[in-house]
Amino acid sequence: MSWLRHLSSKFSSTTITSTRRFTSLSRFSTSTAPARHAGLGPTQAHEKPRVVVLGSGWAGCRLMKGLDTAIYDVVCVSPRNHMVFTPLLASTCVGTLEFRTVAEPIARIQPAISTEPGSYFFLANCTAIDADNHVVHCESVTEGAQAPDPWRFTVSYDKLVIALGAQPTTFGIHGVYEHAIFLREVYHAQEIRRKLLLNLMMSDVPGIEEEEKQRLLHCVVVGGGPTGVEFSGELSDFIVRDVRQRYAHVKDYIHVTLIEANEILSSFDVRLRQYATNQLTKSGVRLVRGIVKDVEEKKIILNDGTEVPYGLLVWSTGVGPSAIIRSLDLPKAPGGRIGIDEWLRVPTVEDIFSIGDCSGFVESTGKTPLPALAQVAERQGKYLGILLNKIGKANGGRANSAKDVDFGDQFVYKHMGSMASIGSYKALVDLRQNKEGKGLSLAGFVSWFIWRSAYLTRVISWRNRFYVAINWATTLVFGRDISRI
Amino acid sequence: MSWLRHLSSKFSSTTITSTRRFTSLSRFSTSTAPARHAGLGPTQAHEKPRVVVLGSGWAGCRLMKGLDTAIYDVVCVSPRNHMVFTPLLASTCVGTLEFRTVAEPIARIQPAISTEPGSYFFLANCTAIDADNHVVHCESVTEGAQAPDPWRFTVSYDKLVIALGAQPTTFGIHGVYEHAIFLREVYHAQEIRRKLLLNLMMSDVPGIEEEEKQRLLHCVVVGGGPTGVEFSGELSDFIVRDVRQRYAHVKDYIHVTLIEANEILSSFDVRLRQYATNQLTKSGVRLVRGIVKDVEEKKIILNDGTEVPYGLLVWSTGVGPSAIIRSLDLPKAPGGRIGIDEWLRVPTVEDIFSIGDCSGFVESTGKTPLPALAQVAERQGKYLGILLNKIGKANGGRANSAKDVDFGDQFVYKHMGSMASIGSYKALVDLRQNKEGKGLSLAGFVSWFIWRSAYLTRVISWRNRFYVAINWATTLVFGRDISRI
């Protein structure tokens, strides 16, 4: 620590009179023994029991929000320190919303995580789970050339909640990971935006051939689920409202094509599907039925041999279990998700729960699999928070101590309906409880208003609610922002 | 174009009734001959004369804003499609302001550039200037693995304005480019923010040694000019207000050190300097007088051998001529900038002007060099816009046709004073016209208020004015955003 002594002698003594700096410098002299592969050991009797949450999506964050931090310490392990408000992510790609408004820091969702002495957020990935010893193995997330080597460490848990989500499915199609962009994280939206604006500007450079211009400005979306449809709608809004005005030279070259193997919005009421199809076509989105066979750098190839040149390719064909979920030695549900029982517990092991897209009911429950929706994840997170609090109050919070606790009501999922925006101030609202059921279906401006209002009250913090409202208002008044930063 | 015919046959004919898609598809059949190395040739008699502006900083953007687009077509060549409002850039690193609020798209500053048929923005770098033939050589900017090869093209000009700015000086110190981050572009601010938040989270991972924790959270700023001081002030505000609350576990480890070879804020009044020194020290910034000798991955080495470990290193020691400026075969001013006369013309060549940080008066003018300040650049841009409009009205707009035009008043720079914020709601305002002069000097909250008000009225568009005000208000109410996206 010799540099510190040097440093202090370098302070310009004529101008610095405060003694405060010496206080702060003294902190530098504390040094303990190295402990490279350390971690958090089992909780002691004088500590609160520890809930370890893997993941920071809808399920994990809703759970952490509901946990009683007077009963438990909370440790979250995730490669990102915020939750992504996924339903509004498509709007950020074209500048309708700021990226930041759809990202909610975990420390705002559960403040204890950054203030309580026994609660932590670790920017890390889970690499393995030792269910017998109640230990999670982790590796810190680093990035860039200057980043330090990843650290390996372990965290002991009293209760473990696996909420690691899912990963995009590619059906083994070659080239998807290399050339397509998914739409699940904020950095995906940033990449789409940068690419779109780059292509708009590239196509205006003198000497670019007509055919290359067409390619650069051809935006292809694969997958006609709500995400693909909402993104296509936002894109066509952006083209109609902003590109025509701000990129007048190339406005006639930009096109959006949505490719879907079956029907778009297949979970929606047939009349809503019809409405969406008409509406998207009207606003210039070309709907193509086709199956993608191969993805190359500048074109995709469909099953029947059709070649589709593209400048921007967004892939949104649903999700499946991720590598870490597949690798875990835990009971599985049909389809490869982690198996859970009616109380969201993982059978055959103690104190492990799983919620959200990474989990599914084991066959023995006789329950139908739940869709991979934010709605399901959120409801499960809420349920499990209440359940864990109840277990904690009944003195079942410690590892291996909940065997005699009455878990009470099972988790029951009631579908509240689906919504999707389709651009041009129009949206779909389907309030049927299942695909075959009857119920209210709405389409048009009123639905769009309901869609906006619903999301505005759901964006978690007041800060972000406020920003989303402000963003929407400024987009209306000033148009979308087109700076490429 | 066979894929297009295929595509149209793939539309789900039961659901698509609009004929509009055929209209849009027909656009794809237009195809012209390839013209890879084409460009914009000399303007014809029926066209407006063309002003080509290289760069999109304060000087270039202020000029474009003032150009009369009834007289001229405007072509801007720059590697970024927006102007950066540099005085507020430091605030974006710690989340006080959004990145987007300090970036103003050029198409908003001069709308003609995206709407007039003869006006363009090219995302490109200038690689050479052929003054004899009135031609600029350019290369398009691309990035990423999937980006197309850069395109080379030429643009003929009637009037050329070189406003390429300057680049950070490193005094040839080894390792600065590799390990330090500058603070001149929005992506610099983004990099600083990501690194700062990564280090905050890394330092909380179990098993990190105390010494490593100290290093990770040691933020070092080299250079005590306004940028370095403002960034240090923002950082200490962030630490006091947000880190203490949101990163409670590591709050005692984070420190800011400002290293300056001479005096901080050397252009300011001595009492203001004294005030700033006291204020920064009080808010925990350690001021160190020292000369950096070498920069390594995790530490810097000072001239006297002192080693200073750091987790984040921001380099802000002023600017000098960039490589392209040095390579241009044009008259130079002392110090290597492009030489200009009293009317901001480059002598010995026709129709070339230069403004902003890249230019300086040639020795024969007998004028003292102007500082590399936004203020100077903006005033020069404004002056040159008026001058070019005047030349155009006097029929001197075409290449080689302004020889007989009376250029009128010379450019005279009157310094309006300097401002710098130093954190904790305090700022300095120095209204003296030069270093030796007398005049009003203010420090404290009132100055801070003046500082905010002044910038709020200067952020160019109403959209961004509005956003800056909203950002400041929300930071006050909710604190800074800490999501790392």
Contacts between the chains, C-beta under 8 A, distances in Angstrom:
chain1	res1	chain2	res2	distance
A	1	B	211	7.9
A	2	B	307	7.7
A	3	B	299	7.9
A	3	B	306	5.3
A	3	B	307	4.5
A	3	B	308	5.5
A	3	B	309	7.0
A	6	B	302	7.8
A	6	B	304	7.3
A	6	B	305	8.0
A	6	B	306	3.9
A	7	B	257	7.2
A	7	B	286	7.0
A	7	B	288	5.8
A	7	B	306	6.7
A	7	B	308	6.8
A	10	B	288	4.7
A	10	B	289	5.6
A	10	B	290	5.6
A	10	B	306	7.3
A	11	B	286	7.0
A	11	B	287	6.3
A	11	B	288	6.6
A	11	B	289	7.8
A	12	B	277	7.2
A	12	B	287	6.2
A	12	B	289	5.4
A	15	B	273	8.0
A	15	B	274	6.1
A	15	B	277	4.1
A	15	B	278	7.0
A	15	B	281	7.8
A	15	B	287	7.5
A	16	B	277	6.6
A	16	B	278	7.6
A	16	B	281	4.9
A	16	B	287	6.6
A	17	B	278	6.9
A	17	B	281	7.8
A	18	B	278	7.3
A	18	B	281	5.1
A	18	B	282	5.5
A	20	B	281	7.2
A	20	B	282	6.8
A	20	B	284	7.1
A	21	B	281	6.3
A	21	B	284	7.8
A	21	B	286	5.8
A	24	B	255	6.4
A	24	B	284	6.2
A	24	B	286	7.6
A	25	B	286	7.8
A	27	B	252	5.6
A	27	B	253	7.2
A	28	B	214	5.7
A	30	B	210	5.8
A	31	B	209	7.7
A	31	B	210	4.8
A	31	B	211	5.6
A	32	B	209	7.1
A	32	B	210	5.1
A	34	B	209	4.9
A	35	B	207	4.9
A	35	B	209	7.0
A	36	B	207	5.6
A	36	B	209	7.7
A	37	B	207	6.1
A	38	B	206	5.4
A	38	B	207	3.5
A	39	B	206	4.7
A	39	B	207	6.4
A	40	B	206	5.7
A	80	B	484	7.1
A	80	B	485	8.0
A	81	B	197	7.2
A	81	B	201	6.3
A	81	B	482	7.4
A	81	B	483	6.4
A	81	B	484	5.3
A	82	B	483	3.7
A	82	B	484	7.0
A	82	B	485	6.7
A	98	B	98	6.2
A	98	B	100	6.5
A	99	B	485	5.6
A	100	B	98	6.5
A	100	B	481	5.8
A	100	B	483	6.6
A	100	B	485	6.7
A	103	B	483	4.1
A	103	B	485	5.0
A	104	B	483	6.9
A	105	B	246	7.6
A	105	B	481	6.9
A	105	B	482	4.9
A	105	B	483	4.4
A	107	B	246	4.8
A	107	B	482	6.5
A	114	B	245	7.5
A	114	B	246	4.9
A	114	B	247	5.9
A	114	B	248	5.6
A	114	B	249	7.3
A	115	B	245	7.3
A	115	B	248	4.7
A	117	B	249	7.8
A	120	B	204	6.4
A	120	B	206	8.0
A	120	B	249	7.0
A	121	B	201	7.1
A	121	B	204	7.2
A	122	B	201	7.6
A	122	B	204	7.0
A	122	B	205	5.8
A	122	B	206	7.5
A	123	B	198	7.3
A	123	B	201	3.9
A	123	B	202	6.9
A	123	B	205	7.3
A	124	B	205	6.6
A	140	B	202	6.4
A	140	B	205	4.8
A	142	B	198	7.5
A	142	B	202	7.2
A	143	B	198	7.3
A	146	B	179	6.5
A	146	B	297	6.2
A	147	B	198	7.4
A	148	B	202	6.7
A	148	B	212	7.8
A	148	B	216	7.9
A	151	B	205	5.3
A	151	B	207	6.0
A	151	B	208	6.7
A	153	B	205	6.4
A	153	B	206	4.6
A	153	B	207	5.0
A	155	B	206	7.4
A	179	B	146	6.5
A	186	B	485	4.1
A	187	B	485	6.8
A	190	B	485	7.5
A	197	B	81	7.2
A	198	B	123	7.3
A	198	B	142	7.5
A	198	B	143	7.4
A	198	B	147	7.5
A	201	B	81	6.3
A	201	B	121	7.1
A	201	B	122	7.6
A	201	B	123	4.0
A	202	B	123	6.9
A	202	B	140	6.4
A	202	B	142	7.2
A	202	B	148	6.7
A	204	B	120	6.3
A	204	B	121	7.2
A	204	B	122	7.0
A	205	B	122	5.8
A	205	B	123	7.3
A	205	B	124	6.7
A	205	B	140	4.9
A	205	B	151	5.4
A	205	B	153	6.4
A	206	B	38	5.3
A	206	B	39	4.7
A	206	B	40	5.7
A	206	B	122	7.6
A	206	B	153	4.7
A	206	B	155	7.4
A	207	B	35	4.8
A	207	B	36	5.7
A	207	B	37	6.2
A	207	B	38	3.5
A	207	B	39	6.4
A	207	B	151	6.1
A	207	B	153	5.0
A	208	B	151	6.7
A	209	B	31	7.6
A	209	B	32	7.0
A	209	B	34	4.9
A	209	B	35	7.0
A	209	B	36	7.9
A	210	B	30	5.7
A	210	B	31	4.7
A	210	B	32	5.0
A	211	B	1	7.8
A	211	B	31	5.6
A	212	B	148	7.9
A	214	B	27	8.0
A	214	B	28	5.6
A	216	B	148	7.9
A	245	B	114	7.5
A	245	B	115	7.3
A	246	B	105	7.6
A	246	B	107	4.8
A	246	B	114	4.9
A	247	B	114	5.9
A	248	B	114	5.6
A	248	B	115	4.7
A	249	B	114	7.2
A	249	B	117	7.8
A	249	B	120	7.1
A	252	B	27	5.6
A	253	B	27	7.2
A	255	B	24	6.4
A	257	B	7	7.2
A	273	B	15	7.9
A	274	B	15	6.3
A	277	B	12	7.3
A	277	B	15	4.1
A	277	B	16	6.6
A	278	B	15	7.2
A	278	B	16	7.7
A	278	B	17	6.9
A	278	B	18	7.3
A	281	B	15	7.9
A	281	B	16	5.0
A	281	B	17	7.8
A	281	B	18	4.9
A	281	B	20	7.1
A	281	B	21	6.4
A	282	B	18	5.6
A	282	B	20	6.8
A	284	B	20	7.1
A	284	B	21	7.9
A	284	B	24	6.2
A	286	B	7	7.0
A	286	B	11	7.1
A	286	B	21	5.8
A	286	B	24	7.5
A	286	B	25	7.8
A	287	B	11	6.3
A	287	B	12	6.1
A	287	B	15	7.4
A	287	B	16	6.5
A	288	B	7	5.9
A	288	B	10	4.7
A	288	B	11	6.6
A	289	B	10	5.6
A	289	B	11	7.7
A	289	B	12	5.2
A	290	B	10	5.6
A	297	B	146	6.2
A	299	B	3	7.9
A	302	B	6	7.9
A	304	B	6	7.4
A	305	B	6	8.0
A	306	B	3	5.4
A	306	B	6	3.9
A	306	B	7	6.7
A	306	B	10	7.2
A	307	B	2	7.7
A	307	B	3	4.6
A	308	B	3	5.6
A	308	B	7	6.8
A	309	B	3	7.0
A	461	B	478	7.6
A	462	B	478	7.3
A	463	B	474	6.0
A	463	B	477	7.9
A	463	B	478	4.3
A	463	B	481	7.5
A	466	B	474	6.7
A	467	B	474	7.3
A	470	B	470	5.8
A	474	B	463	6.0
A	474	B	466	6.8
A	474	B	467	7.3
A	477	B	463	7.9
A	478	B	461	7.6
A	478	B	462	7.3
A	478	B	463	4.3
A	481	B	100	5.8
A	481	B	105	6.9
A	481	B	463	7.6
A	482	B	81	7.4
A	482	B	105	4.9
A	482	B	107	6.5
A	483	B	81	6.4
A	483	B	82	3.7
A	483	B	100	6.6
A	483	B	103	4.1
A	483	B	104	6.9
A	483	B	105	4.4
A	484	B	80	7.1
A	484	B	81	5.3
A	484	B	82	7.0
A	485	B	80	8.0
A	485	B	82	6.7
A	485	B	99	5.6
A	485	B	100	6.7
A	485	B	103	5.0
A	485	B	186	4.1
A	485	B	187	6.8
A	485	B	190	7.5
